[in-house]
Amino acid sequence: MTNKIVAIQGNHPSKLKPLTDTSIFLAIEAQRLKYKIFYYEPKDLSIINDKVVANGYYVEFNYSNKCFFKILNQQKLELTKCKYILIRQDPPFNLEYISTTYILDKIKNKVKIINNPTSIRNISEKLYSTFFQKYMPDTIFTKDINEINKFFLENRKMIIKPIHSFSGNDIHLFQNKINTKLITSFIKKHGHIMCQKFLPKIKFGDKRVFIINGKVCGAISRVPKKGSFLSNMSKGAIPISIKLTKIENKISNLIGKNLKKNDIYFSGIDFIDQKLNGDINVTSPTGLKSFYDLTNINLAKVFWRGLRA
């Protein structure tokens, strides 16, 4: 029989920021629903004697305490004993990330895993956006320096991003002239890269849309700090309350239905100046705590209500 346990596969709790972290926010709501929280890191996931097990620990989260988490006891747990497993570690989406999805595939018909590990593996957060490219700024994915030079000459201002990174890391803006040496080094490090026309209205903020079980549930804007073009809160951006335009709402609903069809339960998509910026976040979507702080709407309740229905 399945126990009332929620397992979280994530970065060590000491690396989390309780004021903004979505994993903690979801865990605290699960605790309110009388679930035990079992926490483990991806490196501690194994298949032993044909069973999927994790070396981890039961943990209790509490916003009121100075130390926001308390490790109760360490244990090796067979993960089929859990009711739910949340995949919540940060990308990069590397071979270790992929390996954990293959391991969890083995038990996905016995335990509800959010998001489905097969779906996470199949949906590259940036490359998957090409199915919706007509809603995006001019964008190419390539390793070809000649194509990148041509793209820059057509657009004059260009952003380049790694395809499998996160949190605004390793993003470069080129304007007026291109640095071929830097781009060559960038490709050598990251492989195929994403090049996108720069949208100057990013200075007013992007919009992060929360999609739960295929439905648009809310959105926030994240305004870059002065002098920056990065809208990630980890890079100093400030969240503000915002409403979606009709265009943004239409696109979000379209993507939400598509993701639900592909067994993605929880995701976040981003807009800049009413254009999809190419980040369809399915590995470890964030922002629910900030949305609650701004609106007093608790989407963690929506998250768990949908799973328990």
N, C-alpha and C positions, 0 to 999 in steps of 0.2 A: 504493500500500500504506500502511496506517495505521502511523504511527510509535508508539513506546512513550512517548507523551507524555500527561500529565494536565494539562489547562488548568483553572485556577481563576479564576473571575470573582468578584472580591471587593474589599473596601476595601483600601487600600494596606497592605502588611505592617507598616509603622511604626505603624499604628493598632491593631494586634492585640496581645492580651495572651497571651504564650506559656504562662503558667502555667495558663490555663483555655481557650484558644481551640481549638475543634473543627476549624477549617480546617487549622491547623498540624498538629494531631494526625493528621488524615487524610493530609496531604501527607507527613509523615515516614514513615508506613507505606507509602505509595506509593513513596517513595524506596528503602525497604528492598526493595521488589519490583522495583527497577531502572527505575522510571519517571522520566523527566525532568519537572520541574514548570515549566509556563509560566503566568505570572501576569499578569493584566490587570485594569484597572478598568472598570466598566460604560461610562463615558464614552468609552472607547477602542475600543469595539466598532462595526464598520461593515459595510455591504454595498458593495463596490467591484467594478465589472466583473462583477456577478452572483455574487461570491464573498463569503462571510462571513469577515472578517479582524479581527484585534485587534492594536493596538500595545501590546506588553507586553515581558516579559523572562523569561528563564529564571532561576530562583531556587533556592537550596538552603537548606533549613531545618535547624537544628541546636540542640537544647536545651542542649548543653554550652557553646556559645559565648556570650559576653556579649551580642554582637549576634546574635540568634537567626536572622537571615536574611542571605543574601549574594546580591546581584544579580550573575549571571554575565555575561549579555550581553543587550542590548536587541534587539528584533526585531519586525517585522510578520509575523504568522503567519496563514496560511489555516487556519481551525480544523477543517476536515475532515481535516487531517493528524494530529489528536489521536485517541487511543483513547477518552478520556473527557473530559467537561467538567463541572466542579462549579460550580453556581450558589451562591455563598456570600456575596454582599454582604448587609449588614444592610438590613432595611426602613428607612424607611417604604415601603410598597407604593404608590409614586407612578407618574406617567406615565413617568418614565425606567425604572423597574423593568419596567413593562408593555412599553415599547418594546423592551427587551432580550429579553423572551420572544418577541416577534414576530420579531425578527431571528434568534434561535436556532431558532425553528420551522422555518426554511428548511433547516436541516441536521440536524434531529433524527432523520431516517431514515438518516443516514450516520455519525453519531457518537452514542454513548450519553451522554445528558445527564441529570445528577442534580441536582434532580428535573426530570422532563419539563416543558419550558417551558409547553406548553399546559395541563398539569395545574395548575401553579403559578398561572397566570392565572385558571383556572376555580375554584380553591379559595381563597376568601377565608378567611384563618386564623380569623377570629372568626365571620363569617356562616355558614361551612360547618358550624359546630357546631350550628346549628339543626336539622340532620338527626338530632341526638342529644339534643335539648333535654329529653327526659324524664329524662336522667341529670344534668341541670344544676340549680343553684339557680334561683329565679325570675329570669328575664332577659327584657329587651325590647331591640329595636333600633329607634330612632326619631329624628325631629327635632321631634316634637310636644311642646311644653312642657306642655300639659295632661296628656298621657299620662305624662310624667315625674313631674309633681306627684302624680298619682294613684298611680303605682307607689311613690313615696316614702312616701305616707301608708299604703299597705298594708304596707310592709316596715320603715319607720322608720330603717333603716340601709342605705345604698345606695352602691355603687361606680359611677362612670362612667369609661368608657374610650373613646379613639378606636378606630375599627374597623381602621385601617390603620397603627397605630404599632407600637412594639416596646419590649422591655426595661423595661417598667414606666413608660415615659415618659407624662406627662400623665394620670396616673390620680388621681382625686379621691374622697375618702370624705366622705359627708354623713351626719351623725347628729344627731338632735334637731331640726335645722331645715335647710331647703334654701336654697341661694343661687341664686335664679332669674337674677340678673344674670350670675353666673359661668357658669351653664349656657347662657344665651343666647349669651354670648361664645364659649363652648366649641363650640356648634353652628355658629356663624358660621365658626369656624376649621376645624372637622373634618367638617362635614356630619352625616350619620347617626352616632349614637353608641350605644354599648352601655351599658345600665344593668343592674346586677345586685345582688341581695340580698347584703349583706355577711355573710361567714362568719367569725365571731370566732376560730375555731380556726386561722385562718391564722397566728396568733402561734406555733403549734407547727410551722409549715412547710407548704409544698405538696409535691406529688410530681411530678417530671418523669419520664415514661415514654419510653424509647427504642424506636422501632419501625423495624426494618430488614427490607425485603422482605416486609412484612406480618406479621412476627413480633415479639412482645414480647421484647426482649433484655435489659432491665434497667431500673432506676429509681434515682433519688436523691431525697432531700428537700432543700429549700432553706429554711432557717429565717431569717426576717427579723431584722435587727438590732433591738436594744431600742428600743421606741417607734415602730417602723415596721410597716406592714402590707404592704410590698412584698417579695416573695420572690425577686426577681431578684438574681443575684449581682452584677450591675453596680450594684445599689443597696445593696450591703453584706451581702446574705444569705450565710449559711454553709452549704455543702453537707454533708450527712451521709448515711451508708449507710442504706438503708431496704428493706423488703419490701412488696410490694403485697398488699392484702386480696383476698379472693375476688371481691368486687364490682368492685374496681378492675381486677383481672386480666380479668374477664369483659368489661367495657366496653372495655378496651384491645384485647383480641383482636378484638372486634366492629369497632372503628374501624380496626384494622390491616388486616383483610380488605377493608374498604371502600376504604381508601387504596390498597392494592395493586391492586384492581380498576380504580382510577382512575389507575394508573401513577405513584404516589408511592412511591419506593423508600426514602427516609429521612425520618422525621418524629419529632416529639416532642409528646406531649400532657400536659396538666397537670391534677392533681386537688387539690382542697382539701376536707378532711373527707369523703372518698370521693365527692365530686361533681365531675364534669367542669366546669372553670371557663370553658370556652369558647375556649381557645387551642389550636388544632390547628396546630402549627408545621410548615410545609412549605417555607418560603422559605429559611431558613438555620438549621436546628435546631442547638442547642448542648448541651453538657454531657458529651460523651464523655470529655474529658480528666479532668474532675472524677470521673466514674464510675471511671475507671482508677485514679486516685490513691487512691480510697476502697476499691476492691475488688481491684485488680490484675488485672481482667478487661479485655482490650483489644478493645473493640468496633470499632476501626478494622480489625482483622483480619477480623472478621465482615463488615464493610462491603465490603471489597475481595474477600473470598472469594466472597460472593454475586454480585458483578458479574462475576467471572472464571469462574464456574461454567459 
